Amino acid sequence: MHTVRIPKVIQFGKDALSEAEYPKNALVVTTAPPELSGKWLDRMGIQDYMLFDKVKPEPSINDVNAVISEYKGKNPSALIGLGGGSSMDVVKYASAEFGVEKILIPTTFGTGAEMTTYCVLKFDGKKKLLGPEERFLADRAIVKILCVTLARKQQKDMIVNLEMTLQEHYANKRLTCYMMQL
């Protein structure tokens, strides 16, 4: 038997970022510097939040520990992973320490980390795939539909990326019948 697990709530659409409601005193975790993350936060319309923008690409357990040590005592109401897989994976792993809602918002077209029960972090300099684990699943994913706003070339690049991802799944030795139907 195969099981597909997805976030409890998936909010999507052209205006999903601005129409979603965000909890007060949430911690937004991102890799983006303020001049870039500020644009996303403005689109979201989020108020009364804390920002951790020091996640490094290809994050390690040290990034997770930095979030926990800096914000655990500040009692955030939710953790929001804003960005690519790096910031979302840090939120996935750190959320167990906080025991609050986990909201994942992708700003890139990549691995689909906002929808998975997996987390990728470095331990002692070595990348490790963790999961599948229920604790890595988002409580809520907010996805702006990128195809609507992408230029024609970006749409073609996205299709090629999707095609390559599907081929990787097809070649995977642990292929499930669900993946084969994709």
C-alpha positions as protocol buffer text, in pm:
chain_id: "A"
residue {
  index: 1
  type: MET
  ca { x: 0 y: 0 z: 0 }
}
residue {
  index: 2
  type: HIS
  ca { x: 119 y: 353 z: -75 }
}
residue {
  index: 3
  type: THR
  ca { x: 25 y: 669 z: 110 }
}
residue {
  index: 4
  type: VAL
  ca { x: 48 y: 1027 z: -10 }
}
residue {
  index: 5
  type: ARG
  ca { x: 87 y: 1288 z: 262 }
}
residue {
  index: 6
  type: ILE
  ca { x: 33 y: 1656 z: 190 }
}
residue {
  index: 7
  type: PRO
  ca { x: 10 y: 1969 z: 407 }
}
residue {
  index: 8
  type: LYS
  ca { x: -313 y: 2007 z: 606 }
}
residue {
  index: 9
  type: VAL
  ca { x: -393 y: 2329 z: 419 }
}
residue {
  index: 10
  type: ILE
  ca { x: -270 y: 2437 z: 76 }
}
residue {
  index: 11
  type: GLN
  ca { x: -353 y: 2794 z: -20 }
}
residue {
  index: 12
  type: PHE
  ca { x: -271 y: 2880 z: -381 }
}
residue {
  index: 13
  type: GLY
  ca { x: -345 y: 3127 z: -654 }
}
residue {
  index: 14
  type: LYS
  ca { x: -223 y: 3452 z: -801 }
}
residue {
  index: 15
  type: ASP
  ca { x: -307 y: 3649 z: -484 }
}
residue {
  index: 16
  type: ALA
  ca { x: -250 y: 3371 z: -230 }
}
residue {
  index: 17
  type: LEU
  ca { x: 34 y: 3557 z: -56 }
}
residue {
  index: 18
  type: SER
  ca { x: -170 y: 3870 z: 9 }
}
residue {
  index: 19
  type: GLU
  ca { x: -499 y: 3695 z: 83 }
}
residue {
  index: 20
  type: ALA
  ca { x: -361 y: 3448 z: 339 }
}
residue {
  index: 21
  type: GLU
  ca { x: -383 y: 3536 z: 707 }
}
residue {
  index: 22
  type: TYR
  ca { x: -61 y: 3525 z: 908 }
}
residue {
  index: 23
  type: PRO
  ca { x: -38 y: 3486 z: 1285 }
}
residue {
  index: 24
  type: LYS
  ca { x: 101 y: 3774 z: 1490 }
}
residue {
  index: 25
  type: ASN
  ca { x: 449 y: 3727 z: 1635 }
}
residue {
  index: 26
  type: ALA
  ca { x: 544 y: 3471 z: 1371 }
}
residue {
  index: 27
  type: LEU
  ca { x: 909 y: 3399 z: 1295 }
}
residue {
  index: 28
  type: VAL
  ca { x: 993 y: 3427 z: 924 }
}
residue {
  index: 29
  type: VAL
  ca { x: 1301 y: 3223 z: 829 }
}
residue {
  index: 30
  type: THR
  ca { x: 1473 y: 3294 z: 497 }
}
residue {
  index: 31
  type: THR
  ca { x: 1803 y: 3295 z: 310 }
}
residue {
  index: 32
  type: ALA
  ca { x: 1721 y: 3624 z: 139 }
}
residue {
  index: 33
  type: PRO
  ca { x: 1877 y: 3954 z: 248 }
}
residue {
  index: 34
  type: PRO
  ca { x: 1632 y: 4222 z: 372 }
}
residue {
  index: 35
  type: GLU
  ca { x: 1621 y: 4408 z: 38 }
}
residue {
  index: 36
  type: LEU
  ca { x: 1481 y: 4092 z: -126 }
}
residue {
  index: 37
  type: SER
  ca { x: 1286 y: 3936 z: 161 }
}
residue {
  index: 38
  type: GLY
  ca { x: 1128 y: 4277 z: 225 }
}
residue {
  index: 39
  type: LYS
  ca { x: 959 y: 4263 z: -116 }
}
residue {
  index: 40
  type: TRP
  ca { x: 810 y: 3923 z: -37 }
}
residue {
  index: 41
  type: LEU
  ca { x: 702 y: 4034 z: 311 }
}
residue {
  index: 42
  type: ASP
  ca { x: 534 y: 4341 z: 157 }
}
residue {
  index: 43
  type: ARG
  ca { x: 347 y: 4116 z: -89 }
}
residue {
  index: 44
  type: MET
  ca { x: 238 y: 3899 z: 201 }
}
residue {
  index: 45
  type: GLY
  ca { x: 112 y: 4197 z: 401 }
}
residue {
  index: 46
  type: ILE
  ca { x: 237 y: 4029 z: 718 }
}
residue {
  index: 47
  type: GLN
  ca { x: 242 y: 4243 z: 1033 }
}
residue {
  index: 48
  type: ASP
  ca { x: 404 y: 4192 z: 1373 }
}
residue {
  index: 49
  type: TYR
  ca { x: 670 y: 3934 z: 1287 }
}
residue {
  index: 50
  type: MET
  ca { x: 1033 y: 3848 z: 1362 }
}
residue {
  index: 51
  type: LEU
  ca { x: 1287 y: 3784 z: 1084 }
}
residue {
  index: 52
  type: PHE
  ca { x: 1579 y: 3539 z: 1072 }
}
residue {
  index: 53
  type: ASP
  ca { x: 1756 y: 3594 z: 740 }
}
residue {
  index: 54
  type: LYS
  ca { x: 2084 y: 3416 z: 808 }
}
residue {
  index: 55
  type: VAL
  ca { x: 2009 y: 3071 z: 666 }
}
residue {
  index: 56
  type: LYS
  ca { x: 2286 y: 2966 z: 431 }
}
residue {
  index: 57
  type: PRO
  ca { x: 2223 y: 2780 z: 105 }
}
residue {
  index: 58
  type: GLU
  ca { x: 2269 y: 2405 z: 165 }
}
residue {
  index: 59
  type: PRO
  ca { x: 2195 y: 2455 z: 538 }
}
residue {
  index: 60
  type: SER
  ca { x: 2340 y: 2255 z: 823 }
}
residue {
  index: 61
  type: ILE
  ca { x: 2220 y: 2163 z: 1167 }
}
residue {
  index: 62
  type: ASN
  ca { x: 2409 y: 2476 z: 1279 }
}
residue {
  index: 63
  type: ASP
  ca { x: 2153 y: 2692 z: 1096 }
}
residue {
  index: 64
  type: VAL
  ca { x: 1875 y: 2510 z: 1279 }
}
residue {
  index: 65
  type: ASN
  ca { x: 2049 y: 2554 z: 1614 }
}
residue {
  index: 66
  type: ALA
  ca { x: 2102 y: 2927 z: 1545 }
}
residue {
  index: 67
  type: VAL
  ca { x: 1726 y: 2974 z: 1490 }
}
residue {
  index: 68
  type: ILE
  ca { x: 1643 y: 2779 z: 1805 }
}
residue {
  index: 69
  type: SER
  ca { x: 1896 y: 2957 z: 2030 }
}
residue {
  index: 70
  type: GLU
  ca { x: 1804 y: 3305 z: 1905 }
}
residue {
  index: 71
  type: TYR
  ca { x: 1423 y: 3272 z: 1903 }
}
residue {
  index: 72
  type: LYS
  ca { x: 1311 y: 2993 z: 2138 }
}
residue {
  index: 73
  type: GLY
  ca { x: 1277 y: 3237 z: 2430 }
}
residue {
  index: 74
  type: LYS
  ca { x: 1080 y: 3483 z: 2216 }
}
residue {
  index: 75
  type: ASN
  ca { x: 790 y: 3238 z: 2182 }
}
residue {
  index: 76
  type: PRO
  ca { x: 698 y: 3281 z: 1815 }
}
residue {
  index: 77
  type: SER
  ca { x: 338 y: 3189 z: 1734 }
}
residue {
  index: 78
  type: ALA
  ca { x: 436 y: 3017 z: 1407 }
}
residue {
  index: 79
  type: LEU
  ca { x: 743 y: 2941 z: 1197 }
}
residue {
  index: 80
  type: ILE
  ca { x: 728 y: 3057 z: 836 }
}
residue {
  index: 81
  type: GLY
  ca { x: 981 y: 2921 z: 586 }
}
residue {
  index: 82
  type: LEU
  ca { x: 1002 y: 3179 z: 308 }
}
residue {
  index: 83
  type: GLY
  ca { x: 1224 y: 3103 z: 9 }
}
residue {
  index: 84
  type: GLY
  ca { x: 1372 y: 2790 z: -142 }
}
residue {
  index: 85
  type: GLY
  ca { x: 1431 y: 2449 z: 8 }
}
residue {
  index: 86
  type: SER
  ca { x: 1707 y: 2573 z: 240 }
}
residue {
  index: 87
  type: SER
  ca { x: 1487 y: 2800 z: 452 }
}
residue {
  index: 88
  type: MET
  ca { x: 1195 y: 2557 z: 440 }
}
residue {
  index: 89
  type: ASP
  ca { x: 1413 y: 2266 z: 555 }
}
residue {
  index: 90
  type: VAL
  ca { x: 1546 y: 2469 z: 849 }
}
residue {
  index: 91
  type: VAL
  ca { x: 1187 y: 2545 z: 952 }
}
residue {
  index: 92
  type: LYS
  ca { x: 1086 y: 2181 z: 910 }
}
residue {
  index: 93
  type: TYR
  ca { x: 1361 y: 2061 z: 1142 }
}
residue {
  index: 94
  type: ALA
  ca { x: 1339 y: 2346 z: 1397 }
}
residue {
  index: 95
  type: SER
  ca { x: 962 y: 2339 z: 1433 }
}
residue {
  index: 96
  type: ALA
  ca { x: 965 y: 2042 z: 1671 }
}
residue {
  index: 97
  type: GLU
  ca { x: 1152 y: 2258 z: 1924 }
}
residue {
  index: 98
  type: PHE
  ca { x: 889 y: 2533 z: 1909 }
}
residue {
  index: 99
  type: GLY
  ca { x: 570 y: 2325 z: 1889 }
}
residue {
  index: 100
  type: VAL
  ca { x: 392 y: 2583 z: 1671 }
}
residue {
  index: 101
  type: GLU
  ca { x: 231 y: 2598 z: 1327 }
}
residue {
  index: 102
  type: LYS
  ca { x: 471 y: 2544 z: 1037 }
}
residue {
  index: 103
  type: ILE
  ca { x: 392 y: 2754 z: 727 }
}
residue {
  index: 104
  type: LEU
  ca { x: 599 y: 2703 z: 411 }
}
residue {
  index: 105
  type: ILE
  ca { x: 605 y: 2958 z: 128 }
}
residue {
  index: 106
  type: PRO
  ca { x: 819 y: 2877 z: -177 }
}
residue {
  index: 107
  type: THR
  ca { x: 963 y: 3168 z: -372 }
}
residue {
  index: 108
  type: THR
  ca { x: 1142 y: 2946 z: -623 }
}
residue {
  index: 109
  type: PHE
  ca { x: 1045 y: 2659 z: -850 }
}
residue {
  index: 110
  type: GLY
  ca { x: 1252 y: 2372 z: -720 }
}
residue {
  index: 111
  type: THR
  ca { x: 1209 y: 2052 z: -528 }
}
residue {
  index: 112
  type: GLY
  ca { x: 861 y: 2115 z: -390 }
}
residue {
  index: 113
  type: ALA
  ca { x: 993 y: 2108 z: -32 }
}
residue {
  index: 114
  type: GLU
  ca { x: 673 y: 2278 z: 86 }
}
residue {
  index: 115
  type: MET
  ca { x: 480 y: 1958 z: 6 }
}
residue {
  index: 116
  type: THR
  ca { x: 712 y: 1683 z: 128 }
}
residue {
  index: 117
  type: THR
  ca { x: 785 y: 1482 z: 442 }
}
residue {
  index: 118
  type: TYR
  ca { x: 1159 y: 1511 z: 377 }
}
residue {
  index: 119
  type: CYS
  ca { x: 1427 y: 1748 z: 504 }
}
residue {
  index: 120
  type: VAL
  ca { x: 1784 y: 1791 z: 377 }
}
residue {
  index: 121
  type: LEU
  ca { x: 2053 y: 1923 z: 613 }
}
residue {
  index: 122
  type: LYS
  ca { x: 2427 y: 1889 z: 655 }
}
residue {
  index: 123
  type: PHE
  ca { x: 2563 y: 1712 z: 961 }
}
residue {
  index: 124
  type: ASP
  ca { x: 2940 y: 1731 z: 1010 }
}
residue {
  index: 125
  type: GLY
  ca { x: 2972 y: 1877 z: 660 }
}
residue {
  index: 126
  type: LYS
  ca { x: 2784 y: 1590 z: 494 }
}
residue {
  index: 127
  type: LYS
  ca { x: 2444 y: 1634 z: 334 }
}
residue {
  index: 128
  type: LYS
  ca { x: 2181 y: 1403 z: 478 }
}
residue {
  index: 129
  type: LEU
  ca { x: 1829 y: 1330 z: 355 }
}
residue {
  index: 130
  type: LEU
  ca { x: 1597 y: 1290 z: 652 }
}
residue {
  index: 131
  type: GLY
  ca { x: 1255 y: 1136 z: 626 }
}
residue {
  index: 132
  type: PRO
  ca { x: 1000 y: 1055 z: 533 }
}
residue {
  index: 133
  type: GLU
  ca { x: 875 y: 1183 z: 868 }
}
residue {
  index: 134
  type: GLU
  ca { x: 535 y: 1328 z: 950 }
}
residue {
  index: 135
  type: ARG
  ca { x: 701 y: 1606 z: 1156 }
}
residue {
  index: 136
  type: PHE
  ca { x: 853 y: 1754 z: 838 }
}
residue {
  index: 137
  type: LEU
  ca { x: 513 y: 1805 z: 675 }
}
residue {
  index: 138
  type: ALA
  ca { x: 385 y: 2164 z: 663 }
}
residue {
  index: 139
  type: ASP
  ca { x: 72 y: 2259 z: 851 }
}
residue {
  index: 140
  type: ARG
  ca { x: 8 y: 2509 z: 574 }
}
residue {
  index: 141
  type: ALA
  ca { x: 165 y: 2573 z: 232 }
}
residue {
  index: 142
  type: ILE
  ca { x: 102 y: 2905 z: 58 }
}
residue {
  index: 143
  type: VAL
  ca { x: 187 y: 2885 z: -310 }
}
residue {
  index: 144
  type: LYS
  ca { x: 164 y: 3171 z: -555 }
}
residue {
  index: 145
  type: ILE
  ca { x: 99 y: 3017 z: -894 }
}
residue {
  index: 146
  type: LEU
  ca { x: 420 y: 3105 z: -1073 }
}
residue {
  index: 147
  type: CYS
  ca { x: 317 y: 3001 z: -1425 }
}
residue {
  index: 148
  type: VAL
  ca { x: 75 y: 3292 z: -1449 }
}
residue {
  index: 149
  type: THR
  ca { x: 343 y: 3555 z: -1395 }
}
residue {
  index: 150
  type: LEU
  ca { x: 647 y: 3396 z: -1559 }
}
residue {
  index: 151
  type: ALA
  ca { x: 786 y: 3512 z: -1891 }
}
residue {
  index: 152
  type: ARG
  ca { x: 761 y: 3265 z: -2181 }
}
residue {
  index: 153
  type: LYS
  ca { x: 1128 y: 3155 z: -2152 }
}
residue {
  index: 154
  type: GLN
  ca { x: 1088 y: 3098 z: -1776 }
}
residue {
  index: 155
  type: GLN
  ca { x: 778 y: 2888 z: -1842 }
}
residue {
  index: 156
  type: LYS
  ca { x: 977 y: 2671 z: -2084 }
}
residue {
  index: 157
  type: ASP
  ca { x: 1262 y: 2640 z: -1833 }
}
residue {
  index: 158
  type: MET
  ca { x: 1012 y: 2539 z: -1565 }
}
residue {
  index: 159
  type: ILE
  ca { x: 868 y: 2269 z: -1791 }
}
residue {
  index: 160
  type: VAL
  ca { x: 1217 y: 2133 z: -1861 }
}
residue {
  index: 161
  type: ASN
  ca { x: 1287 y: 2132 z: -1484 }
}
residue {
  index: 162
  type: LEU
  ca { x: 963 y: 1943 z: -1418 }
}
residue {
  index: 163
  type: GLU
  ca { x: 1040 y: 1697 z: -1695 }
}
residue {
  index: 164
  type: MET
  ca { x: 1385 y: 1628 z: -1548 }
}
residue {
  index: 165
  type: THR
  ca { x: 1235 y: 1580 z: -1202 }
}
residue {
  index: 166
  type: LEU
  ca { x: 985 y: 1329 z: -1337 }
}
residue {
  index: 167
  type: GLN
  ca { x: 1264 y: 1142 z: -1518 }
}
residue {
  index: 168
  type: GLU
  ca { x: 1462 y: 1126 z: -1192 }
}
residue {
  index: 169
  type: HIS
  ca { x: 1157 y: 982 z: -1016 }
}
residue {
  index: 170
  type: TYR
  ca { x: 1109 y: 730 z: -1297 }
}
residue {
  index: 171
  type: ALA
  ca { x: 1472 y: 615 z: -1270 }
}
residue {
  index: 172
  type: ASN
  ca { x: 1456 y: 593 z: -890 }
}
residue {
  index: 173
  type: LYS
  ca { x: 1505 y: 238 z: -761 }
}
residue {
  index: 174
  type: ARG
  ca { x: 1243 y: 294 z: -492 }
}
residue {
  index: 175
  type: LEU
  ca { x: 986 y: 404 z: -748 }
}
residue {
  index: 176
  type: THR
  ca { x: 625 y: 379 z: -639 }
}
residue {
  index: 177
  type: CYS
  ca { x: 330 y: 314 z: -867 }
}
residue {
  index: 178
  type: TYR
  ca { x: 208 y: 666 z: -782 }
}
residue {
  index: 179
  type: MET
  ca { x: 528 y: 820 z: -927 }
}
residue {
  index: 180
  type: MET
  ca { x: 500 y: 602 z: -1238 }
}
residue {
  index: 181
  type: GLN
  ca { x: 156 y: 751 z: -1310 }
}
residue {
  index: 182
  type: LEU
  ca { x: 303 y: 1103 z: -1312 }
}
